[in-house]
Amino acid sequence: MNILIISYFDDNFGDMLIRTCFECLLKVVLKNCNESDYLISCMPLKEIDEDKIKKSNIVFFAGGGLIGNSYLDFYKYVKKILDLCTNFNIPVYFSSIGINNMDDGSNEINNNLQKLLNSPCIKKIAVRENKDFFEKYSNKIKISEVCDPAVWVRYVYNIIPKYNDVVGINVVRGGLFKDNNVDWKFKDEINYLISLKEMLEKENINYVFYTNGSFLDNVALRHIVKKYDIDKNHYKLINTSKELVEMVSNFKFVCSIRMHSAIISYSFGIPSINIIWNEKIKHFYKNIKREGDMFYIDEINLDKILQKIKNSKRFVPRKKYMMSLYFYLFEIFCKNQNVEMFNFNRITEELKSYKINDDCIDMFYKIKKGENSYLNKDDKFKKIEKELKITKKKLEEKEIKIKKLDKKNKENQNIIQELTEKIININKKLNSAKRENIKLRNSLSWKITSPLRKIRSLLIHKK
């Protein structure tokens, strides 16, 4: 049996943990069902391999916010994969699927979602959030609600938490909020993060800034470190999924922004708070029965956060919630078998037996993101260079026009000067004539001939 797992591969290691934890949990289920004749392969969502799909007997979408109007543009990839699976008659199972930005609500988006969820190849659908929403668009398949695979991360990586007396402060790239239609700029995020820092320092509470590993998240943290001269003991630049999990496992409390920071902390029973910049965060905290630990951006209250940190206590994650995903997979493979399902303790022991070594994959996608970021900037520079050339050409054309106008202006000025000189000469002659006229009228001859001019005038009137 060839099993194909499809998930979104990215340098935001929360996405990578979805696939890793799902694959390990699936292996336990297969063992539980006495299935040994299988081969598991993985395919990044945005790197569609038609041959790999064609050779598969069953396809799983491992989870994540693949549904919706996301800036990540998942829809076209999911649709293409479903169309291929339909053509090849390969059964598809959605597992731990989430919603990413469905605020638009346009008919086109609604129709696309309905077509997607009712593709002939889909056999089962399990969502990690907002079950009612999915049921609205699924006509034929019963929707199950399960956990995100990453809630199992503690056991998948077999990490024993240290629970140091340290608060983790999660840092993300500034553009994340704009991409999710939230009016919160990078400077606003920085103000929030530095306010947390100053508050914790005032209370003598140790803290560490960290990221989920994303190239751009790390760039944001580097910026903050440089601008505010953060000591090296108070920040950590994450480079692999394992580093991220180990980092979070050491905290006593997490001030999270990315959802999978909160999911990792939940796996270890570490309390967290989270800003709601995407509805998926609200659904997660509702599912784990900790609604009081999330807040909208305009509701940030440092005093309340401080009280939560001071009163924080480790807790035991809800086993029923964690087991929901295992039960869903067990039903797919073992429903018609006379097999008893492993209990929670057995599952955790089995998970610990798998050795996870995804560092190379993590670093590959991290380097890829860095290269793409560089190329994008290079493209921007080329675009700017092209615009500068066009602008320069326009300026040169305007300069030629100005020179022509300047030449014309000089010609006009010469004409004006000539006319001015003529006017001056005419005025001189006119003034001279006036003076001669006045001189004539004041002369003795003019006075002596005055009676003659009067007689002449009378003779003219008589005629």
FINU-443145 format. One record per residue (C-alpha): residue in three letters; chain; y, z, x. Coordinates in steps of 0.5 Angstrom, whole numbers, plus 500, padded with zeros to 3 digits. Each point is the difference from the previous one (the first is absolute). Last residue first. Layout:
<nodes>
+--------+--------+-----+-----+-----+
: residu : chaine :   y :   z :   x :
+--------+--------+-----+-----+-----+
:    ALA :      A :   Y :   Z :   X :
...
+--------+--------+-----+-----+-----+
</nodes>
This chain:
<nodes>
+--------+--------+-----+-----+-----+
: residu : chaine :   y :   z :   x :
+--------+--------+-----+-----+-----+
:    LYS :      A : 755 : 405 : 462 :
:    LYS :      A : 504 : 506 : 499 :
:    HIS :      A : 496 : 504 : 503 :
:    ILE :      A : 500 : 496 : 507 :
:    LEU :      A : 507 : 500 : 500 :
:    LEU :      A : 501 : 507 : 499 :
:    SER :      A : 495 : 501 : 506 :
:    ARG :      A : 504 : 495 : 504 :
:    ILE :      A : 507 : 504 : 499 :
:    LYS :      A : 496 : 507 : 502 :
:    ARG :      A : 498 : 497 : 506 :
:    LEU :      A : 507 : 497 : 502 :
:    PRO :      A : 503 : 507 : 499 :
:    SER :      A : 495 : 503 : 505 :
:    THR :      A : 502 : 495 : 505 :
:    ILE :      A : 505 : 505 : 504 :
:    LYS :      A : 495 : 506 : 499 :
:    TRP :      A : 494 : 496 : 503 :
:    SER :      A : 505 : 497 : 506 :
:    LEU :      A : 502 : 507 : 501 :
:    SER :      A : 492 : 502 : 502 :
:    ASN :      A : 497 : 506 : 496 :
:    ARG :      A : 496 : 496 : 496 :
:    LEU :      A : 498 : 496 : 506 :
:    LYS :      A : 498 : 506 : 504 :
:    ILE :      A : 496 : 502 : 494 :
:    ASN :      A : 496 : 494 : 500 :
:    GLU :      A : 499 : 500 : 508 :
:    ARG :      A : 497 : 507 : 499 :
:    LYS :      A : 495 : 498 : 495 :
:    ALA :      A : 498 : 493 : 504 :
:    SER :      A : 499 : 505 : 506 :
:    ASN :      A : 496 : 504 : 495 :
:    LEU :      A : 496 : 494 : 497 :
:    LYS :      A : 499 : 498 : 507 :
:    LYS :      A : 497 : 506 : 503 :
:    ASN :      A : 496 : 501 : 494 :
:    ILE :      A : 497 : 493 : 501 :
:    ASN :      A : 498 : 502 : 507 :
:    ILE :      A : 497 : 507 : 498 :
:    ILE :      A : 496 : 496 : 494 :
:    LYS :      A : 498 : 495 : 506 :
:    GLU :      A : 498 : 505 : 504 :
:    THR :      A : 496 : 504 : 495 :
:    LEU :      A : 496 : 493 : 498 :
:    GLU :      A : 498 : 499 : 507 :
:    GLN :      A : 498 : 508 : 501 :
:    ILE :      A : 496 : 499 : 493 :
:    ILE :      A : 497 : 494 : 503 :
:    ASN :      A : 498 : 503 : 506 :
:    GLN :      A : 497 : 506 : 496 :
:    ASN :      A : 496 : 495 : 496 :
:    GLU :      A : 497 : 498 : 506 :
:    LYS :      A : 499 : 507 : 503 :
:    ASN :      A : 496 : 501 : 493 :
:    LYS :      A : 496 : 494 : 500 :
:    LYS :      A : 498 : 502 : 507 :
:    ASP :      A : 499 : 507 : 498 :
:    LEU :      A : 496 : 498 : 493 :
:    LYS :      A : 495 : 496 : 505 :
:    LYS :      A : 499 : 506 : 505 :
:    ILE :      A : 499 : 504 : 493 :
:    LYS :      A : 495 : 495 : 498 :
:    ILE :      A : 497 : 500 : 507 :
:    GLU :      A : 499 : 507 : 500 :
:    LYS :      A : 497 : 500 : 493 :
:    GLU :      A : 495 : 496 : 502 :
:    GLU :      A : 499 : 504 : 506 :
:    LEU :      A : 500 : 506 : 496 :
:    LYS :      A : 494 : 497 : 495 :
:    LYS :      A : 496 : 499 : 506 :
:    LYS :      A : 501 : 507 : 503 :
:    THR :      A : 498 : 502 : 493 :
:    ILE :      A : 494 : 496 : 500 :
:    LYS :      A : 498 : 502 : 507 :
:    LEU :      A : 501 : 507 : 498 :
:    GLU :      A : 495 : 499 : 494 :
:    LYS :      A : 495 : 497 : 504 :
:    GLU :      A : 501 : 506 : 505 :
:    ILE :      A : 499 : 505 : 494 :
:    LYS :      A : 494 : 497 : 498 :
:    LYS :      A : 497 : 500 : 507 :
:    PHE :      A : 502 : 507 : 500 :
:    LYS :      A : 497 : 502 : 493 :
:    ASP :      A : 493 : 496 : 503 :
:    ASP :      A : 500 : 504 : 506 :
:    LYS :      A : 501 : 506 : 496 :
:    ASN :      A : 494 : 498 : 495 :
:    LEU :      A : 496 : 499 : 507 :
:    TYR :      A : 502 : 507 : 502 :
:    SER :      A : 497 : 503 : 494 :
:    ASN :      A : 494 : 495 : 500 :
:    GLU :      A : 499 : 502 : 507 :
:    GLY :      A : 500 : 508 : 498 :
:    LYS :      A : 496 : 499 : 494 :
:    LYS :      A : 495 : 497 : 504 :
:    ILE :      A : 500 : 505 : 505 :
:    LYS :      A : 499 : 505 : 494 :
:    TYR :      A : 495 : 496 : 497 :
:    PHE :      A : 496 : 500 : 507 :
:    MET :      A : 501 : 507 : 501 :
:    ASP :      A : 497 : 502 : 494 :
:    ILE :      A : 494 : 495 : 501 :
:    CYS :      A : 499 : 503 : 507 :
:    ASP :      A : 500 : 507 : 498 :
:    ASP :      A : 495 : 499 : 494 :
:    ASN :      A : 495 : 504 : 503 :
:    ILE :      A : 497 : 505 : 495 :
:    LYS :      A : 493 : 503 : 501 :
:    TYR :      A : 496 : 501 : 494 :
:    SER :      A : 496 : 507 : 500 :
:    LYS :      A : 506 : 504 : 497 :
:    LEU :      A : 499 : 495 : 493 :
:    GLU :      A : 493 : 502 : 499 :
:    GLU :      A : 502 : 508 : 501 :
:    THR :      A : 506 : 499 : 495 :
:    ILE :      A : 495 : 496 : 495 :
:    ARG :      A : 495 : 506 : 500 :
:    ASN :      A : 505 : 505 : 499 :
:    PHE :      A : 503 : 496 : 494 :
:    ASN :      A : 493 : 499 : 496 :
:    PHE :      A : 496 : 494 : 502 :
:    MET :      A : 498 : 496 : 493 :
:    GLU :      A : 493 : 501 : 498 :
:    VAL :      A : 496 : 493 : 500 :
:    ASN :      A : 496 : 497 : 494 :
:    GLN :      A : 503 : 493 : 501 :
:    ASN :      A : 504 : 496 : 495 :
:    LYS :      A : 507 : 503 : 501 :
:    CYS :      A : 499 : 500 : 508 :
:    PHE :      A : 504 : 495 : 503 :
:    ILE :      A : 506 : 500 : 495 :
:    GLU :      A : 499 : 507 : 497 :
:    PHE :      A : 500 : 503 : 507 :
:    LEU :      A : 507 : 496 : 502 :
:    TYR :      A : 503 : 503 : 494 :
:    PHE :      A : 497 : 507 : 501 :
:    TYR :      A : 503 : 500 : 507 :
:    LEU :      A : 507 : 498 : 498 :
:    SER :      A : 500 : 506 : 495 :
:    MET :      A : 497 : 505 : 505 :
:    MET :      A : 507 : 501 : 503 :
:    TYR :      A : 503 : 502 : 493 :
:    LYS :      A : 494 : 504 : 498 :
:    LYS :      A : 501 : 504 : 507 :
:    ARG :      A : 507 : 502 : 499 :
:    PRO :      A : 503 : 501 : 507 :
:    VAL :      A : 499 : 507 : 502 :
:    PHE :      A : 507 : 503 : 502 :
:    ARG :      A : 504 : 503 : 506 :
:    LYS :      A : 506 : 504 : 498 :
:    SER :      A : 508 : 498 : 500 :
:    ASN :      A : 505 : 506 : 498 :
:    LYS :      A : 504 : 499 : 506 :
:    ILE :      A : 500 : 492 : 499 :
:    LYS :      A : 501 : 500 : 493 :
:    GLN :      A : 506 : 505 : 501 :
:    LEU :      A : 503 : 495 : 505 :
:    ILE :      A : 499 : 494 : 495 :
:    LYS :      A : 503 : 504 : 494 :
:    ASP :      A : 506 : 502 : 505 :
:    LEU :      A : 500 : 492 : 502 :
:    ASN :      A : 501 : 497 : 494 :
:    ILE :      A : 499 : 493 : 499 :
:    GLU :      A : 501 : 498 : 492 :
:    ASP :      A : 504 : 494 : 501 :
:    ILE :      A : 494 : 497 : 504 :
:    TYR :      A : 495 : 502 : 495 :
:    PHE :      A : 495 : 505 : 501 :
:    MET :      A : 493 : 502 : 502 :
:    ASP :      A : 496 : 507 : 501 :
:    GLY :      A : 501 : 502 : 493 :
:    GLU :      A : 495 : 495 : 497 :
:    ARG :      A : 494 : 503 : 504 :
:    LYS :      A : 494 : 499 : 496 :
:    ILE :      A : 497 : 495 : 505 :
:    ASN :      A : 500 : 494 : 495 :
:    LYS :      A : 508 : 502 : 498 :
:    TYR :      A : 501 : 500 : 508 :
:    PHE :      A : 497 : 493 : 500 :
:    HIS :      A : 503 : 497 : 494 :
:    LYS :      A : 507 : 502 : 502 :
:    ILE :      A : 499 : 497 : 507 :
:    LYS :      A : 498 : 493 : 497 :
:    GLU :      A : 506 : 500 : 496 :
:    ASN :      A : 504 : 498 : 507 :
:    TRP :      A : 506 : 504 : 503 :
:    ILE :      A : 498 : 506 : 498 :
:    ILE :      A : 501 : 505 : 506 :
:    ASN :      A : 494 : 504 : 502 :
:    ILE :      A : 498 : 508 : 501 :
:    SER :      A : 494 : 502 : 503 :
:    PRO :      A : 495 : 505 : 500 :
:    ILE :      A : 494 : 500 : 505 :
:    GLY :      A : 493 : 500 : 497 :
:    PHE :      A : 498 : 495 : 506 :
:    SER :      A : 498 : 494 : 495 :
:    TYR :      A : 507 : 502 : 497 :
:    SER :      A : 504 : 499 : 506 :
:    ILE :      A : 497 : 493 : 501 :
:    ILE :      A : 502 : 498 : 493 :
:    ALA :      A : 507 : 503 : 501 :
:    SER :      A : 500 : 496 : 507 :
:    HIS :      A : 497 : 494 : 496 :
:    MET :      A : 506 : 500 : 495 :
:    ARG :      A : 505 : 499 : 505 :
:    ILE :      A : 506 : 505 : 499 :
:    SER :      A : 497 : 506 : 502 :
:    CYS :      A : 503 : 507 : 502 :
:    VAL :      A : 493 : 503 : 502 :
:    PHE :      A : 498 : 507 : 501 :
:    LYS :      A : 495 : 504 : 504 :
:    PHE :      A : 500 : 494 : 505 :
:    ASN :      A : 494 : 499 : 505 :
:    SER :      A : 496 : 495 : 495 :
:    VAL :      A : 506 : 496 : 500 :
:    MET :      A : 500 : 498 : 507 :
:    GLU :      A : 492 : 499 : 500 :
:    VAL :      A : 501 : 495 : 494 :
:    LEU :      A : 505 : 496 : 503 :
:    GLU :      A : 497 : 500 : 507 :
:    LYS :      A : 494 : 497 : 497 :
:    SER :      A : 503 : 495 : 496 :
:    THR :      A : 503 : 498 : 507 :
:    ASN :      A : 507 : 499 : 503 :
:    ILE :      A : 504 : 506 : 498 :
:    LEU :      A : 507 : 502 : 503 :
:    LYS :      A : 500 : 507 : 500 :
:    TYR :      A : 507 : 505 : 500 :
:    HIS :      A : 502 : 507 : 501 :
:    ASN :      A : 497 : 501 : 507 :
:    LYS :      A : 504 : 494 : 503 :
:    ASP :      A : 506 : 503 : 498 :
:    ILE :      A : 505 : 497 : 495 :
:    ASP :      A : 506 : 497 : 503 :
:    TYR :      A : 503 : 499 : 493 :
:    LYS :      A : 502 : 492 : 501 :
:    LYS :      A : 494 : 499 : 505 :
:    VAL :      A : 495 : 504 : 496 :
:    ILE :      A : 502 : 497 : 493 :
:    HIS :      A : 500 : 492 : 503 :
:    ARG :      A : 493 : 502 : 503 :
:    LEU :      A : 498 : 502 : 493 :
:    ALA :      A : 502 : 494 : 497 :
:    VAL :      A : 497 : 495 : 505 :
:    ASN :      A : 494 : 504 : 498 :
:    ASP :      A : 500 : 499 : 493 :
:    LEU :      A : 501 : 492 : 502 :
:    PHE :      A : 494 : 500 : 504 :
:    SER :      A : 496 : 504 : 494 :
:    GLY :      A : 496 : 506 : 503 :
:    ASN :      A : 501 : 505 : 494 :
:    THR :      A : 506 : 503 : 503 :
:    TYR :      A : 501 : 507 : 503 :
:    PHE :      A : 506 : 505 : 501 :
:    VAL :      A : 497 : 507 : 502 :
:    TYR :      A : 502 : 507 : 498 :
:    ASN :      A : 500 : 507 : 502 :
:    ILE :      A : 503 : 505 : 495 :
:    ASN :      A : 506 : 504 : 503 :
:    GLU :      A : 503 : 501 : 493 :
:    LYS :      A : 507 : 496 : 503 :
:    GLU :      A : 495 : 495 : 504 :
:    LEU :      A : 497 : 499 : 493 :
:    MET :      A : 507 : 499 : 497 :
:    GLU :      A : 502 : 495 : 505 :
:    LYS :      A : 494 : 496 : 500 :
:    LEU :      A : 500 : 499 : 493 :
:    SER :      A : 507 : 498 : 500 :
:    ILE :      A : 499 : 495 : 505 :
:    LEU :      A : 494 : 497 : 496 :
:    TYR :      A : 505 : 500 : 494 :
:    ASN :      A : 506 : 497 : 504 :
:    ILE :      A : 495 : 495 : 503 :
:    GLU :      A : 497 : 497 : 493 :
:    ASP :      A : 507 : 500 : 498 :
:    LYS :      A : 502 : 496 : 506 :
:    PHE :      A : 494 : 495 : 499 :
:    LYS :      A : 503 : 498 : 493 :
:    TRP :      A : 497 : 503 : 493 :
:    ASP :      A : 501 : 496 : 494 :
:    VAL :      A : 493 : 499 : 498 :
:    ASN :      A : 498 : 493 : 498 :
:    ASN :      A : 493 : 501 : 504 :
:    ASP :      A : 502 : 495 : 506 :
:    LYS :      A : 507 : 504 : 500 :
:    PHE :      A : 496 : 506 : 501 :
:    LEU :      A : 496 : 498 : 506 :
:    GLY :      A : 506 : 496 : 503 :
:    GLY :      A : 501 : 507 : 504 :
:    ARG :      A : 494 : 500 : 504 :
:    VAL :      A : 496 : 507 : 499 :
:    VAL :      A : 499 : 507 : 502 :
:    ASN :      A : 496 : 505 : 498 :
:    ILE :      A : 502 : 508 : 502 :
:    GLY :      A : 494 : 504 : 502 :
:    VAL :      A : 501 : 507 : 500 :
:    VAL :      A : 496 : 505 : 505 :
:    ASP :      A : 497 : 506 : 500 :
:    ASN :      A : 493 : 497 : 503 :
:    TYR :      A : 495 : 498 : 494 :
:    LYS :      A : 495 : 499 : 506 :
:    PRO :      A : 496 : 495 : 495 :
:    ILE :      A : 493 : 498 : 502 :
:    ILE :      A : 499 : 493 : 500 :
:    ASN :      A : 494 : 496 : 498 :
:    TYR :      A : 504 : 493 : 499 :
:    VAL :      A : 496 : 498 : 494 :
:    TYR :      A : 500 : 508 : 498 :
:    ARG :      A : 508 : 501 : 500 :
:    VAL :      A : 501 : 493 : 497 :
:    TRP :      A : 497 : 501 : 494 :
:    VAL :      A : 506 : 500 : 496 :
:    ALA :      A : 501 : 493 : 503 :
:    PRO :      A : 496 : 496 : 495 :
:    ASP :      A : 505 : 501 : 495 :
:    CYS :      A : 497 : 504 : 494 :
:    VAL :      A : 497 : 497 : 494 :
:    GLU :      A : 502 : 498 : 493 :
:    SER :      A : 495 : 495 : 496 :
:    ILE :      A : 502 : 494 : 496 :
:    LYS :      A : 495 : 497 : 495 :
:    ILE :      A : 500 : 493 : 500 :
:    LYS :      A : 502 : 495 : 495 :
:    ASN :      A : 507 : 499 : 498 :
:    SER :      A : 503 : 503 : 506 :
:    TYR :      A : 508 : 500 : 500 :
:    LYS :      A : 501 : 506 : 496 :
:    GLU :      A : 494 : 504 : 503 :
:    PHE :      A : 504 : 499 : 507 :
:    PHE :      A : 506 : 504 : 497 :
:    ASP :      A : 496 : 505 : 497 :
:    LYS :      A : 496 : 501 : 507 :
:    ASN :      A : 507 : 502 : 504 :
:    GLU :      A : 497 : 501 : 506 :
:    ARG :      A : 494 : 500 : 505 :
:    VAL :      A : 497 : 494 : 496 :
:    ALA :      A : 493 : 498 : 499 :
:    ILE :      A : 498 : 493 : 498 :
:    LYS :      A : 493 : 497 : 499 :
:    LYS :      A : 497 : 494 : 499 :
:    ILE :      A : 505 : 495 : 502 :
:    CYS :      A : 498 : 493 : 501 :
:    PRO :      A : 502 : 497 : 493 :
:    SER :      A : 508 : 502 : 502 :
:    ASN :      A : 502 : 505 : 495 :
:    LEU :      A : 504 : 504 : 504 :
:    LEU :      A : 504 : 495 : 504 :
:    LYS :      A : 501 : 496 : 493 :
:    GLN :      A : 503 : 506 : 497 :
:    LEU :      A : 504 : 501 : 506 :
:    ASN :      A : 503 : 493 : 501 :
:    ASN :      A : 502 : 501 : 492 :
:    ASN :      A : 504 : 506 : 501 :
:    ILE :      A : 503 : 497 : 506 :
:    GLU :      A : 502 : 494 : 497 :
:    ASN :      A : 502 : 504 : 493 :
:    SER :      A : 505 : 504 : 504 :
:    GLY :      A : 499 : 507 : 501 :
:    ASP :      A : 504 : 501 : 506 :
:    ASP :      A : 499 : 507 : 502 :
:    MET :      A : 493 : 499 : 502 :
:    ASN :      A : 501 : 502 : 507 :
:    ASN :      A : 493 : 501 : 504 :
:    ILE :      A : 494 : 502 : 495 :
:    GLY :      A : 494 : 503 : 503 :
:    ILE :      A : 493 : 498 : 501 :
:    SER :      A : 495 : 505 : 502 :
:    SER :      A : 494 : 495 : 499 :
:    PHE :      A : 500 : 493 : 497 :
:    TYR :      A : 493 : 497 : 500 :
:    VAL :      A : 498 : 493 : 501 :
:    PRO :      A : 494 : 496 : 498 :
:    ILE :      A : 499 : 494 : 504 :
:    ASN :      A : 499 : 493 : 496 :
:    PHE :      A : 503 : 496 : 505 :
:    ASN :      A : 505 : 497 : 496 :
:    THR :      A : 502 : 507 : 497 :
:    CYS :      A : 500 : 503 : 507 :
:    LEU :      A : 505 : 494 : 502 :
:    ASP :      A : 504 : 501 : 494 :
:    LEU :      A : 500 : 508 : 502 :
:    ILE :      A : 502 : 499 : 507 :
:    LYS :      A : 506 : 495 : 498 :
:    LYS :      A : 502 : 505 : 495 :
:    VAL :      A : 500 : 506 : 505 :
:    TYR :      A : 504 : 496 : 505 :
:    LYS :      A : 505 : 497 : 495 :
:    TYR :      A : 501 : 507 : 497 :
:    PHE :      A : 501 : 504 : 506 :
:    ASP :      A : 508 : 498 : 501 :
:    LEU :      A : 502 : 506 : 505 :
:    TYR :      A : 506 : 500 : 496 :
:    SER :      A : 496 : 503 : 495 :
:    ASN :      A : 500 : 498 : 492 :
:    GLY :      A : 493 : 503 : 498 :
:    ILE :      A : 493 : 501 : 502 :
:    LEU :      A : 498 : 501 : 508 :
:    GLY :      A : 502 : 507 : 500 :
:    GLY :      A : 494 : 503 : 504 :
:    GLY :      A : 493 : 499 : 500 :
:    ALA :      A : 493 : 498 : 503 :
:    PHE :      A : 500 : 493 : 496 :
:    PHE :      A : 492 : 499 : 500 :
:    VAL :      A : 496 : 494 : 500 :
:    ILE :      A : 493 : 499 : 499 :
:    ASN :      A : 495 : 495 : 503 :
:    SER :      A : 504 : 497 : 505 :
:    LYS :      A : 499 : 493 : 504 :
:    LYS :      A : 506 : 497 : 496 :
:    ILE :      A : 505 : 505 : 501 :
:    LYS :      A : 499 : 499 : 508 :
:    ASP :      A : 500 : 493 : 499 :
:    GLU :      A : 507 : 500 : 496 :
:    ASP :      A : 503 : 505 : 505 :
:    ILE :      A : 506 : 502 : 497 :
:    GLU :      A : 505 : 504 : 505 :
:    LYS :      A : 505 : 503 : 496 :
:    LEU :      A : 495 : 505 : 497 :
:    PRO :      A : 497 : 502 : 506 :
:    MET :      A : 492 : 499 : 500 :
:    CYS :      A : 495 : 505 : 502 :
:    SER :      A : 492 : 499 : 501 :
:    ILE :      A : 495 : 504 : 497 :
:    LEU :      A : 492 : 498 : 501 :
:    TYR :      A : 495 : 502 : 496 :
:    ASP :      A : 492 : 502 : 500 :
:    SER :      A : 501 : 507 : 500 :
:    GLU :      A : 500 : 502 : 493 :
:    ASN :      A : 497 : 507 : 498 :
:    CYS :      A : 505 : 501 : 495 :
:    ASN :      A : 503 : 506 : 504 :
:    LYS :      A : 500 : 496 : 506 :
:    LEU :      A : 504 : 495 : 496 :
:    VAL :      A : 505 : 505 : 498 :
:    VAL :      A : 501 : 503 : 507 :
:    LYS :      A : 502 : 493 : 502 :
:    LEU :      A : 505 : 499 : 495 :
:    LEU :      A : 503 : 507 : 502 :
:    CYS :      A : 501 : 497 : 507 :
:    GLU :      A : 503 : 493 : 497 :
:    PHE :      A : 505 : 504 : 496 :
:    CYS :      A : 502 : 505 : 505 :
:    THR :      A : 501 : 494 : 505 :
:    ARG :      A : 504 : 495 : 495 :
:    ILE :      A : 504 : 505 : 497 :
:    LEU :      A : 502 : 503 : 507 :
:    MET :      A : 503 : 493 : 502 :
:    ASP :      A : 505 : 500 : 494 :
:    GLY :      A : 502 : 507 : 502 :
:    PHE :      A : 500 : 498 : 507 :
:    ASN :      A : 507 : 496 : 499 :
:    ASP :      A : 498 : 495 : 506 :
:    ASP :      A : 497 : 495 : 494 :
:    PHE :      A : 493 : 498 : 497 :
:    TYR :      A : 500 : 499 : 493 :
:    SER :      A : 493 : 501 : 497 :
:    ILE :      A : 494 : 496 : 499 :
:    ILE :      A : 493 : 502 : 501 :
:    LEU :      A : 494 : 495 : 500 :
:    ILE :      A : 493 : 502 : 499 :
:    ASN :      A : 495 : 496 : 502 :
:    MET :      A : 493 : 502 : 497 :
+--------+--------+-----+-----+-----+
</nodes>
